């Protein structure tokens, strides 16, 4: 299984969300030869403190920034649904749109925002409602939508056959739920470069660089992982769908096993 090449899809509400959450992991997976896509549900067209900037200009700018970040990380591509920023709902239509992409690329592992998170672990950040909506819609798309052969018969007619997602990894999850960590020591610099591409959102870069580095170091230290820098997830293996659940991805390229806080 270690040599198997898989398709990973990172779903996010806005441009820059996936780079804050999983860019180190995405870069490591791509470097190991896996196919990694981002699927961004909105284009961040409400992501500015200046209301005089037209939404279409914000969309163009933020997609350009996300595309640049994707090139830094070695992604196979970035897909945009271009839904209205700030108005995202976990509707049946959004779920189906996600299913369409997951079937198109034959996703093996889906990474998405944790829809349960209202407040972060330090109680200093209220989670954006678009993040929660994106996470919920993606979970419902990953299972059962993408793999159900009796669902979305119009997609079947288009040639988009069902494809069972093997695993889901939730990011921006709480420490209480995290059960899987990826060593991003060798790809932290790529994560930082990807984030720096989002110039319209970052503000003072030196401070942001320090904060991101601290967060990654704290994640590794808090869970005694033996890494310098880490990203954490709640990993859900859809074991009922397979005889032997996969140990997915580049996290195993160094014979690593998933870590838990008690390891």
MOJO-V578729 format. One record per residue. OMEGA is omega in whole degrees, -180 to 180 (NA if undefined). NEAR is the number of other ideal C-beta (glycine too) atoms within 10 Angstrom. Layout:
OMEGA;NEAR  OMEGA;NEAR
This chain:
-175;11  -177;11  -178;6  177;13  -174;10  177;21  178;19  176;27  177;27  -179;29  -178;30  179;29  -172;27  165;26  -177;32  177;24  -177;26  -179;29  172;31  -171;19  -167;26  -172;29  178;29  177;27  180;30  180;32  180;26  178;27  179;28  -180;20  -179;16  175;17  177;12  176;21  -177;18  176;28  163;21  170;28  -176;26  -170;26  173;25  179;26  176;24  -174;27  172;24  -172;16  177;21  175;17  -178;5  -176;6  179;8  178;6  -179;14  180;10  -179;16  177;10  176;12  178;20  180;20  -178;13  -174;21  174;25  178;18  178;13  -180;23  176;27  179;16  178;15  179;26  178;25  177;13  -174;19  -178;28  179;15  175;24  177;15  176;12  178;20  178;17  173;18  176;17  173;12  -176;23  178;14  179;23  -177;15  -175;11  177;23  178;15  -174;18  176;13  -180;11  179;10  178;21  -178;20  179;17  177;18  177;29  -179;27  -178;19  -179;18  176;27  -180;22  -175;16  180;17  -174;16  173;29  -178;22  180;23  176;26  -178;28  -180;29  -179;29  -177;22  -178;21  -171;14  173;21  -179;10  -179;11  -175;12  -178;13  -180;6  179;7  -173;7  173;12  -178;10  -179;17  180;18  175;14  179;24  -179;21  -180;20  179;22  180;30  -179;26  180;21  -179;29  177;30  -179;22  176;19  -178;27  177;28  8;17  -166;16  -173;24  -174;27  -176;18  -177;12  179;11  -180;8  175;14  -178;19  176;9  175;9  175;18  -180;14  177;8  -179;12  -180;8  -176;18  177;10  -179;18  -175;18  175;17  -177;23  -175;21  169;26  175;22  177;28  175;27  -167;24  179;23  -178;23  177;15  -179;11  -178;9  -176;13  178;24  -174;18  -178;22  179;24  178;28  -180;24  -179;25  -177;16  -177;14  178;25  -178;21  176;15  175;22  -180;28  178;19  178;17  179;27  -180;22  178;18  -179;22  -172;23  -178;12  -174;17  -165;19  -175;15  -177;8  -168;8  -177;12  179;7  180;10  179;17  180;14  -178;11  -179;10  178;20  179;16  -180;11  -179;13  178;22  180;16  179;12  180;20  -177;21  -175;14  -177;14  175;20  -174;11  -175;19  175;12  171;21  -179;15  -177;25  167;26  -175;27  -177;27  159;25  -176;17  -179;21  178;17  -180;18  -169;17  -179;12  -177;7  -174;14  177;12  179;5  180;7  -180;14  167;17  -163;15  158;21  -175;26  177;24  179;22  -174;16  176;16  -180;9  179;6  171;16  175;10  -179;15  171;22  -178;11  -177;13  -180;6  NA;11
